[in-house]
Amino acid sequence: MPTPPPTPPAPPSALSITVLPPKTYARVFTDPYQEIQSLIFRYELNDADIKYYCHLKPIRQQGPQCGLVALAMAAQEYPRKIAAAELYEDARQSGFTQHGEIYSVDSMAKLAAKYMADHRPEILRNLEDYPYTITRALTSGAKVLIPYDSDLNNAPTLKRGHKAHWALLVGLISSEQGYHVLARHGKTARLALWPLADLLESNANLEEEGPIRHTGGYVIPDGGVGGKQGLKGRAVALHPCNSPVTSL
């Protein structure tokens, strides 16, 4: 009796989709440039050109220490690592903070000048009116500490400063859709990609601190969050004194 032919395989089910576990995202992108390319693909940036990128490891924040964590990330290239806890103690003794919050760009610039001796901090002003100050700083090799209002997904939003947060800009991408920035901040280990226009609009809307505070209150500069020493329309560029531009 002849051997019957083998049974053909069953057609694939439309529901048989392999779903990767959530933690796979962090494991896949061991190469930082692979993560950048994934972001470019996700946001469909046509003709994307990576103008600048500085790879830094993420640091997660504990409590309202987003600005101090952003500064600690910026200082990773130094032989002696600077912990956010060390920055907090110094900032508290200097009268810049109570719980880790930094509501003054001037205070942030003073801390950067003290702990990043090989960099020249520059306070950038009127950012929404002069966005080229950000692009020029990044393409010259500077990292930028910038405050903004953070949405539930950590992207820039408009809450008048009630969700104020600090990010460290570590890259710049040019495309047909305009400029986008690559950012790190203390709420996630993932690299963020935001339209520069959205970030600057969020930065320009920082008018006041939120109504929910820690016991003992926050340190607010003279003139308030939206004042000349506050957060509105301002950022800190960290220019390397002797380091070459790190570009792709």
C-alpha positions, 0 to 999 in steps of 0.5 A: 500500500503506498504511503499517504502524503503528509498532512499539509500544515494548518493555515496560520490563524489571524490571531496567532500574534507573538507579543513581546514582553514589555521588558524586551524593549530595554533589552533590544536596544543595547546599541543607542543608535538602534534606539534612535532609528526606532524612534525615527521610524515610529514618528515617521520622520522623513529624511531624518538627519541626526545632527548631534547625539551624546550617549548617556546612561539614564538615571531614575529620580527619587522624589522631586529631584528631576533637575538634579538627576538631569544634571547628574546624567550630564556629568557622567563623563567625569571620572568621579561620578556625581550622585543626585544625593550629593547635588541635593545636599549641596542645593539644600545647603545653598538655599536652592531647594527643600525637597530636590525641586529646582524652580530657578534656572539661575540655581541650576546654572550655579550648580552646573558651574560648580560640578562641571568644571570643564563646561561653561554653563550658559543661560538661554533666554526667550527660547520660543522667540529664538529657537535657534539658540537651542539648535545652535547649542546642540550642534556645537556639542553642548548638552541642554538642561531645560524645564517643561511641563510633563504630560502623563506620557512625559511628553511636553504639555501645557499646565502653566507649570503645575507639572514642571519637570527637567529634561537633559537634551542630548541630541538633535534631529532635522527632518521634513517635519522640522527639528526634533530633540532627543532627551533623557529625564528621570522618569524613564530609562527610555530615550525620548524624542519630541518636536522642538516646537512642542518643547519650547511652547511648554517651556514658555508656559511655565508660570507658577508652581503646582498647588500640591506641595510637599510639607515645608513647601518649595523654594521659589525664586523672587518673581516666581516660576515665570519671573526673571530667575525662574523657569519660563522661557529659559534653559542652561546650555552646558558647553564643553570647554575643550571637548570636540563636538560629538556628532554622527 
